[in-house]
Amino acid sequence: MSLPTPNRGLQVASLSKVKSAMDLLIAALPGLGPETEPGKKLLKCIEDLGKMVPPGTTSQGIENSMAQQLALQQRQQAPMDGLMRQMQQQQGGGAAPPPAPPPAAE
């Protein structure tokens, strides 16, 4: 009986997503400041992720492909987001209308 082997393509794609997340965390670090408590925790997370995704683990082509896929998903979702915002504004700022009172018993 052999053990199932992981799908290498899925692993590479997942590591690319982790790399993208790491890039976002790195971009957020200056705003927090590495000397603050949140900044120290963020720096620790970045260091830990960096061990999982060392330089050269993902290729520029894969990262570009992932970025294009994310942009496509955002473009596809945008009309629905706009429709939801419009519906919330029509309902008075997103709050659902209050329920109607029960009919009076006679």
Backbone torsions as a table, in degrees:
resi	resn	phi	psi	omega
1	MET	NA	126.8	-179.8
2	SER	-103.6	151.0	178.1
3	LEU	-82.1	145.1	177.4
4	PRO	-64.9	142.2	178.9
5	THR	-98.7	142.8	-179.9
6	PRO	-67.8	149.6	177.8
7	ASN	-74.4	112.8	-176.1
8	ARG	-62.0	-37.5	179.1
9	GLY	-63.6	-41.4	177.8
10	LEU	-66.8	-36.0	178.4
11	GLN	-64.0	-45.5	-179.5
12	VAL	-63.8	-42.6	178.8
13	ALA	-63.6	-40.6	179.6
14	SER	-67.1	-41.1	177.2
15	LEU	-63.5	-33.9	177.0
16	SER	-65.3	-38.0	177.1
17	LYS	-65.9	-40.3	178.0
18	VAL	-63.6	-40.2	178.4
19	LYS	-62.2	-42.2	178.1
20	SER	-63.1	-41.4	177.7
21	ALA	-63.6	-40.1	177.7
22	MET	-60.4	-42.3	179.1
23	ASP	-61.1	-39.7	177.7
24	LEU	-65.7	-41.1	179.1
25	LEU	-64.8	-40.2	178.4
26	ILE	-62.6	-39.7	179.1
27	ALA	-67.4	-28.5	-179.0
28	ALA	-81.1	-21.9	-174.0
29	LEU	-58.8	-45.1	-179.1
30	PRO	-60.0	-33.1	179.6
31	GLY	-67.8	-30.8	179.0
32	LEU	-87.2	-31.6	-175.8
33	GLY	84.5	122.2	-176.7
34	PRO	-66.3	-11.6	-179.0
35	GLU	-91.0	-12.2	178.9
36	THR	-80.8	164.0	179.9
37	GLU	-61.1	-48.5	176.9
38	PRO	-62.7	-37.1	178.9
39	GLY	-64.5	-38.7	178.2
40	LYS	-65.2	-41.3	178.4
41	LYS	-65.9	-40.5	178.7
42	LEU	-64.7	-42.8	178.4
43	LEU	-60.7	-40.0	178.2
44	LYS	-63.4	-42.3	177.5
45	CYS	-61.8	-43.5	-180.0
46	ILE	-62.3	-42.2	179.0
47	GLU	-63.9	-42.8	179.5
48	ASP	-64.1	-43.9	178.3
49	LEU	-65.3	-35.2	179.5
50	GLY	-61.8	-30.0	176.4
51	LYS	-70.0	-31.8	179.8
52	MET	-78.4	-32.8	-176.8
53	VAL	-125.1	72.7	179.9
54	PRO	-67.0	160.2	179.0
55	PRO	-54.5	137.5	179.4
56	GLY	92.1	-5.2	180.0
57	THR	-69.0	-39.8	179.2
58	THR	-112.4	152.9	179.8
59	SER	-97.1	159.3	178.7
60	GLN	-62.2	-35.0	179.6
61	GLY	-63.6	-42.6	178.8
62	ILE	-66.2	-42.4	179.5
63	GLU	-63.3	-40.4	177.7
64	ASN	-64.0	-41.7	179.1
65	SER	-62.3	-42.6	178.7
66	MET	-64.6	-39.8	179.0
67	ALA	-64.9	-41.0	178.2
68	GLN	-64.9	-40.6	179.6
69	GLN	-64.4	-41.5	178.3
70	LEU	-64.0	-43.0	179.0
71	ALA	-62.5	-40.4	178.3
72	LEU	-63.6	-43.5	178.6
73	GLN	-62.0	-39.7	179.7
74	GLN	-66.9	-40.0	177.9
75	ARG	-64.9	-38.2	179.9
76	GLN	-69.8	-32.7	-177.7
77	GLN	-81.8	-24.0	-174.3
78	ALA	-55.9	-46.8	-179.7
79	PRO	-60.7	-38.1	179.7
80	MET	-67.9	-39.6	177.3
81	ASP	-61.9	-42.5	178.9
82	GLY	-63.5	-39.8	178.3
83	LEU	-65.1	-42.0	178.6
84	MET	-63.6	-41.9	177.8
85	ARG	-62.7	-42.3	179.7
86	GLN	-62.6	-41.9	179.4
87	MET	-65.5	-38.4	179.3
88	GLN	-66.1	-39.1	179.1
89	GLN	-66.3	-38.0	179.6
90	GLN	-67.7	-25.6	179.9
91	GLN	-90.0	5.8	177.3
92	GLY	90.7	51.4	174.5
93	GLY	85.3	20.0	174.7
94	GLY	97.7	-13.5	179.9
95	ALA	-80.8	139.5	178.1
96	ALA	-71.6	146.7	179.1
97	PRO	-63.9	147.8	-179.4
98	PRO	-65.0	149.9	-180.0
99	PRO	-67.6	150.9	179.0
100	ALA	-70.9	143.9	179.8
101	PRO	-66.5	151.8	179.4
102	PRO	-66.6	151.9	179.8
103	PRO	-63.9	144.8	-178.9
104	ALA	-72.2	137.6	178.3
105	ALA	-80.2	137.1	-179.6
106	GLU	-105.7	NA	NA
